[in-house]
Amino acid sequence: MGSRKFNDVAYFQVGITRKYMRRHDLTPLQFVERDKQYHILHLLEVGYEPFHLTGDEGVLDEIDEIVTEQQPAHP
C-alpha cells in the first residue's frame, strides 16, 4: 500500500472510529476492546474502497450490522 493510500485509510479509520464511539457512547478503551473482538479497524481497512464512497452513516450502519451478526446468540 502506498503512503498516500495508507494515510487516506488511516484518516478514514480515525474519523469513523470517533463517530462510532460517539454513536455508542464508548470510551477509547471500550472501543479497543470491541475492536479486539470484532476487528472493526481491519474491516475499515479492507473495505476502504467501497466504504469511503458510502458516507459515514452508511459505514456506521454497516459496522453495526456486522457486529450484531457476530455477537453470540442469547437463548
N, CA, C and O atoms as a GROMACS GRO file, in nm:
protein
  300
    1MET      N    1   0.086  -0.117   0.000
    1MET     CA    2   0.000   0.000   0.000
    1MET      C    3   0.090   0.123   0.000
    1MET      O    4   0.181   0.134   0.083
    2GLY      N    5   0.067   0.214  -0.092
    2GLY     CA    6   0.146   0.336  -0.098
    2GLY      C    7   0.119   0.425   0.022
    2GLY      O    8   0.017   0.412   0.089
    3SER      N    9   0.213   0.516   0.048
    3SER     CA   10   0.199   0.600   0.167
    3SER      C   11   0.077   0.692   0.157
    3SER      O   12   0.014   0.722   0.259
    4ARG      N   13   0.042   0.736   0.037
    4ARG     CA   14  -0.076   0.822   0.021
    4ARG      C   15  -0.202   0.744   0.058
    4ARG      O   16  -0.288   0.794   0.132
    5LYS      N   17  -0.214   0.621   0.005
    5LYS     CA   18  -0.332   0.541   0.036
    5LYS      C   19  -0.332   0.504   0.184
    5LYS      O   20  -0.438   0.504   0.248
    6PHE      N   21  -0.216   0.471   0.239
    6PHE     CA   22  -0.208   0.439   0.382
    6PHE      C   23  -0.260   0.556   0.464
    6PHE      O   24  -0.338   0.536   0.558
    7ASN      N   25  -0.218   0.677   0.431
    7ASN     CA   26  -0.263   0.795   0.503
    7ASN      C   27  -0.414   0.815   0.488
    7ASN      O   28  -0.482   0.850   0.584
    8ASP      N   29  -0.466   0.792   0.368
    8ASP     CA   30  -0.610   0.806   0.345
    8ASP      C   31  -0.688   0.706   0.429
    8ASP      O   32  -0.790   0.740   0.490
    9VAL      N   33  -0.641   0.582   0.432
    9VAL     CA   34  -0.708   0.477   0.510
    9VAL      C   35  -0.700   0.509   0.659
    9VAL      O   36  -0.800   0.496   0.730
   10ALA      N   37  -0.584   0.551   0.706
   10ALA     CA   38  -0.568   0.584   0.848
   10ALA      C   39  -0.659   0.700   0.888
   10ALA      O   40  -0.722   0.696   0.994
   11TYR      N   41  -0.666   0.802   0.806
   11TYR     CA   42  -0.752   0.916   0.833
   11TYR      C   43  -0.899   0.873   0.837
   11TYR      O   44  -0.975   0.916   0.923
   12PHE      N   45  -0.937   0.788   0.744
   12PHE     CA   46  -1.072   0.734   0.738
   12PHE      C   47  -1.103   0.653   0.865
   12PHE      O   48  -1.210   0.669   0.924
   13GLN      N   49  -1.010   0.568   0.906
   13GLN     CA   50  -1.030   0.487   1.026
   13GLN      C   51  -1.049   0.575   1.149
   13GLN      O   52  -1.136   0.548   1.232
   14VAL      N   53  -0.969   0.679   1.162
   14VAL     CA   54  -0.980   0.769   1.277
   14VAL      C   55  -1.116   0.838   1.278
   14VAL      O   56  -1.182   0.843   1.382
   15GLY      N   57  -1.158   0.890   1.165
   15GLY     CA   58  -1.286   0.960   1.158
   15GLY      C   59  -1.404   0.870   1.190
   15GLY      O   60  -1.492   0.908   1.267
   16ILE      N   61  -1.406   0.751   1.132
   16ILE     CA   62  -1.516   0.658   1.157
   16ILE      C   63  -1.512   0.608   1.301
   16ILE      O   64  -1.616   0.592   1.364
   17THR      N   65  -1.392   0.583   1.352
   17THR     CA   66  -1.380   0.538   1.491
   17THR      C   67  -1.438   0.640   1.587
   17THR      O   68  -1.512   0.604   1.679
   18ARG      N   69  -1.407   0.766   1.567
   18ARG     CA   70  -1.461   0.871   1.654
   18ARG      C   71  -1.614   0.875   1.647
   18ARG      O   72  -1.681   0.886   1.749
   19LYS      N   73  -1.667   0.864   1.528
   19LYS     CA   74  -1.813   0.868   1.512
   19LYS      C   75  -1.878   0.742   1.571
   19LYS      O   76  -1.986   0.749   1.628
   20TYR      N   77  -1.812   0.629   1.555
   20TYR     CA   78  -1.863   0.504   1.612
   20TYR      C   79  -1.864   0.512   1.765
   20TYR      O   80  -1.961   0.470   1.829
   21MET      N   81  -1.758   0.566   1.823
   21MET     CA   82  -1.751   0.581   1.968
   21MET      C   83  -1.861   0.675   2.017
   21MET      O   84  -1.924   0.649   2.119
   22ARG      N   85  -1.884   0.781   1.945
   22ARG     CA   86  -1.989   0.876   1.982
   22ARG      C   87  -2.127   0.811   1.970
   22ARG      O   88  -2.211   0.827   2.058
   23ARG      N   89  -2.148   0.738   1.862
   23ARG     CA   90  -2.278   0.673   1.840
   23ARG      C   91  -2.311   0.576   1.953
   23ARG      O   92  -2.427   0.565   1.995
   24HIS      N   93  -2.210   0.505   2.002
   24HIS     CA   94  -2.232   0.401   2.103
   24HIS      C   95  -2.187   0.444   2.243
   24HIS      O   96  -2.184   0.362   2.335
   25ASP      N   97  -2.152   0.571   2.258
   25ASP     CA   98  -2.110   0.625   2.387
   25ASP      C   99  -1.999   0.541   2.449
   25ASP      O  100  -2.007   0.499   2.564
   26LEU      N  101  -1.894   0.516   2.369
   26LEU     CA  102  -1.781   0.434   2.412
   26LEU      C  103  -1.661   0.521   2.448
   26LEU      O  104  -1.639   0.626   2.387
   27THR      N  105  -1.586   0.478   2.546
   27THR     CA  106  -1.457   0.539   2.574
   27THR      C  107  -1.357   0.478   2.476
   27THR      O  108  -1.386   0.376   2.413
   28PRO      N  109  -1.240   0.540   2.462
   28PRO     CA  110  -1.139   0.478   2.375
   28PRO      C  111  -1.104   0.335   2.417
   28PRO      O  112  -1.086   0.248   2.332
   29LEU      N  113  -1.095   0.311   2.547
   29LEU     CA  114  -1.064   0.176   2.595
   29LEU      C  115  -1.175   0.077   2.558
   29LEU      O  116  -1.148  -0.036   2.519
   30GLN      N  117  -1.299   0.120   2.570
   30GLN     CA  118  -1.411   0.033   2.532
   30GLN      C  119  -1.409   0.004   2.383
   30GLN      O  120  -1.440  -0.107   2.341
   31PHE      N  121  -1.371   0.105   2.303
   31PHE     CA  122  -1.361   0.081   2.159
   31PHE      C  123  -1.252  -0.022   2.129
   31PHE      O  124  -1.271  -0.111   2.047
   32VAL      N  125  -1.138  -0.009   2.196
   32VAL     CA  126  -1.027  -0.103   2.174
   32VAL      C  127  -1.073  -0.245   2.204
   32VAL      O  128  -1.043  -0.338   2.129
   33GLU      N  129  -1.146  -0.263   2.314
   33GLU     CA  130  -1.196  -0.396   2.349
   33GLU      C  131  -1.292  -0.448   2.242
   33GLU      O  132  -1.287  -0.565   2.205
   34ARG      N  133  -1.380  -0.362   2.193
   34ARG     CA  134  -1.474  -0.402   2.089
   34ARG      C  135  -1.399  -0.434   1.959
   34ARG      O  136  -1.434  -0.528   1.888
   35ASP      N  137  -1.296  -0.356   1.929
   35ASP     CA  138  -1.216  -0.381   1.809
   35ASP      C  139  -1.144  -0.515   1.818
   35ASP      O  140  -1.133  -0.587   1.718
   36LYS      N  141  -1.094  -0.549   1.935
   36LYS     CA  142  -1.028  -0.679   1.954
   36LYS      C  143  -1.124  -0.793   1.923
   36LYS      O  144  -1.085  -0.896   1.867
   37GLN      N  145  -1.249  -0.775   1.960
   37GLN     CA  146  -1.348  -0.879   1.941
   37GLN      C  147  -1.403  -0.884   1.798
   37GLN      O  148  -1.425  -0.992   1.744
   38TYR      N  149  -1.425  -0.767   1.737
   38TYR     CA  150  -1.493  -0.761   1.608
   38TYR      C  151  -1.406  -0.711   1.492
   38TYR      O  152  -1.453  -0.707   1.378
   39HIS      N  153  -1.282  -0.672   1.519
   39HIS     CA  154  -1.186  -0.633   1.414
   39HIS      C  155  -1.238  -0.517   1.328
   39HIS      O  156  -1.231  -0.522   1.205
   40ILE      N  157  -1.290  -0.416   1.394
   40ILE     CA  158  -1.351  -0.303   1.325
   40ILE      C  159  -1.249  -0.227   1.240
   40ILE      O  160  -1.277  -0.194   1.125
   41LEU      N  161  -1.130  -0.201   1.296
   41LEU     CA  162  -1.029  -0.127   1.219
   41LEU      C  163  -0.984  -0.205   1.096
   41LEU      O  164  -0.960  -0.146   0.991
   42HIS      N  165  -0.971  -0.335   1.109
   42HIS     CA  166  -0.934  -0.418   0.994
   42HIS      C  167  -1.045  -0.412   0.887
   42HIS      O  168  -1.017  -0.402   0.768
   43LEU      N  169  -1.169  -0.420   0.933
   43LEU     CA  170  -1.282  -0.410   0.841
   43LEU      C  171  -1.278  -0.278   0.764
   43LEU      O  172  -1.301  -0.276   0.643
   44LEU      N  173  -1.248  -0.170   0.834
   44LEU     CA  174  -1.240  -0.039   0.768
   44LEU      C  175  -1.123  -0.034   0.669
   44LEU      O  176  -1.132   0.032   0.566
   45GLU      N  177  -1.015  -0.103   0.702
   45GLU     CA  178  -0.900  -0.104   0.610
   45GLU      C  179  -0.931  -0.183   0.483
   45GLU      O  180  -0.912  -0.132   0.373
   46VAL      N  181  -0.980  -0.306   0.499
   46VAL     CA  182  -1.004  -0.388   0.380
   46VAL      C  183  -1.125  -0.340   0.301
   46VAL      O  184  -1.134  -0.364   0.180
   47GLY      N  185  -1.218  -0.272   0.367
   47GLY     CA  186  -1.336  -0.221   0.298
   47GLY      C  187  -1.326  -0.075   0.260
   47GLY      O  188  -1.426  -0.012   0.225
   48TYR      N  189  -1.206  -0.020   0.267
   48TYR     CA  190  -1.188   0.124   0.243
   48TYR      C  191  -1.245   0.168   0.108
   48TYR      O  192  -1.316   0.268   0.101
   49GLU      N  193  -1.214   0.096   0.003
   49GLU     CA  194  -1.255   0.139  -0.132
   49GLU      C  195  -1.406   0.159  -0.141
   49GLU      O  196  -1.449   0.268  -0.180
   50PRO      N  197  -1.488   0.060  -0.106
   50PRO     CA  198  -1.633   0.086  -0.115
   50PRO      C  199  -1.683   0.176  -0.002
   50PRO      O  200  -1.774   0.256  -0.023
   51PHE      N  201  -1.625   0.162   0.117
   51PHE     CA  202  -1.675   0.238   0.232
   51PHE      C  203  -1.656   0.389   0.216
   51PHE      O  204  -1.746   0.466   0.250
   52HIS      N  205  -1.541   0.432   0.164
   52HIS     CA  206  -1.518   0.576   0.161
   52HIS      C  207  -1.611   0.648   0.062
   52HIS      O  208  -1.619   0.770   0.062
   53LEU      N  209  -1.680   0.571  -0.020
   53LEU     CA  210  -1.778   0.629  -0.112
   53LEU      C  211  -1.920   0.621  -0.056
   53LEU      O  212  -2.013   0.678  -0.114
   54THR      N  213  -1.937   0.550   0.054
   54THR     CA  214  -2.069   0.521   0.110
   54THR      C  215  -2.125   0.635   0.192
   54THR      O  216  -2.246   0.656   0.194
   55GLY      N  217  -2.040   0.707   0.259
   55GLY     CA  218  -2.086   0.808   0.355
   55GLY      C  219  -2.075   0.751   0.495
   55GLY      O  220  -2.094   0.632   0.516
   56ASP      N  221  -2.044   0.837   0.589
   56ASP     CA  222  -2.015   0.792   0.725
   56ASP      C  223  -2.131   0.717   0.789
   56ASP      O  224  -2.109   0.614   0.852
   57GLU      N  225  -2.253   0.766   0.775
   57GLU     CA  226  -2.367   0.699   0.838
   57GLU      C  227  -2.386   0.559   0.781
   57GLU      O  228  -2.419   0.466   0.855
   58GLY      N  229  -2.367   0.544   0.652
   58GLY     CA  230  -2.377   0.412   0.590
   58GLY      C  231  -2.270   0.317   0.641
   58GLY      O  232  -2.297   0.199   0.664
   59VAL      N  233  -2.149   0.368   0.658
   59VAL     CA  234  -2.040   0.287   0.710
   59VAL      C  235  -2.071   0.245   0.854
   59VAL      O  236  -2.053   0.129   0.891
   60LEU      N  237  -2.117   0.339   0.936
   60LEU     CA  238  -2.151   0.308   1.074
   60LEU      C  239  -2.262   0.203   1.081
   60LEU      O  240  -2.257   0.112   1.164
   61ASP      N  241  -2.362   0.216   0.995
   61ASP     CA  242  -2.470   0.118   0.991
   61ASP      C  243  -2.418  -0.020   0.953
   61ASP      O  244  -2.459  -0.121   1.009
   62GLU      N  245  -2.326  -0.023   0.857
   62GLU     CA  246  -2.266  -0.150   0.813
   62GLU      C  247  -2.186  -0.214   0.926
   62GLU      O  248  -2.196  -0.335   0.947
   63ILE      N  249  -2.108  -0.136   0.997
   63ILE     CA  250  -2.032  -0.188   1.111
   63ILE      C  251  -2.128  -0.244   1.215
   63ILE      O  252  -2.106  -0.354   1.267
   64ASP      N  253  -2.233  -0.170   1.247
   64ASP     CA  254  -2.331  -0.218   1.345
   64ASP      C  255  -2.391  -0.351   1.302
   64ASP      O  256  -2.409  -0.442   1.384
   65GLU      N  257  -2.422  -0.363   1.175
   65GLU     CA  258  -2.480  -0.487   1.124
   65GLU      C  259  -2.381  -0.603   1.138
   65GLU      O  260  -2.420  -0.712   1.180
   66ILE      N  261  -2.256  -0.580   1.104
   66ILE     CA  262  -2.154  -0.685   1.113
   66ILE      C  263  -2.132  -0.726   1.258
   66ILE      O  264  -2.122  -0.844   1.288
   67VAL      N  265  -2.123  -0.628   1.348
   67VAL     CA  266  -2.104  -0.658   1.490
   67VAL      C  267  -2.223  -0.738   1.543
   67VAL      O  268  -2.205  -0.835   1.616
   68THR      N  269  -2.344  -0.698   1.506
   68THR     CA  270  -2.464  -0.769   1.551
   68THR      C  271  -2.464  -0.913   1.501
   68THR      O  272  -2.499  -1.004   1.576
   69GLU      N  273  -2.424  -0.934   1.376
   69GLU     CA  274  -2.419  -1.069   1.319
   69GLU      C  275  -2.316  -1.156   1.390
   69GLU      O  276  -2.334  -1.278   1.400
   70GLN      N  277  -2.209  -1.096   1.439
   70GLN     CA  278  -2.101  -1.173   1.502
   70GLN      C  279  -2.125  -1.197   1.651
   70GLN      O  280  -2.058  -1.281   1.711
   71GLN      N  281  -2.220  -1.126   1.711
   71GLN     CA  282  -2.247  -1.146   1.852
   71GLN      C  283  -2.310  -1.281   1.875
   71GLN      O  284  -2.392  -1.327   1.796
   72PRO      N  285  -2.270  -1.346   1.984
   72PRO     CA  286  -2.328  -1.477   2.013
   72PRO      C  287  -2.478  -1.465   2.041
   72PRO      O  288  -2.524  -1.370   2.103
   73ALA      N  289  -2.551  -1.562   1.994
   73ALA     CA  290  -2.696  -1.562   2.017
   73ALA      C  291  -2.724  -1.594   2.164
   73ALA      O  292  -2.660  -1.680   2.224
   74HIS      N  293  -2.819  -1.523   2.218
   74HIS     CA  294  -2.860  -1.547   2.357
   74HIS      C  295  -2.992  -1.624   2.355
   74HIS      O  296  -3.089  -1.580   2.294
   75PRO      N  297  -2.995  -1.739   2.422
   75PRO     CA  298  -3.118  -1.821   2.421
   75PRO      C  299  -3.234  -1.754   2.492
   75PRO      O  300  -3.343  -1.810   2.500
   0.00000   0.00000   0.00000
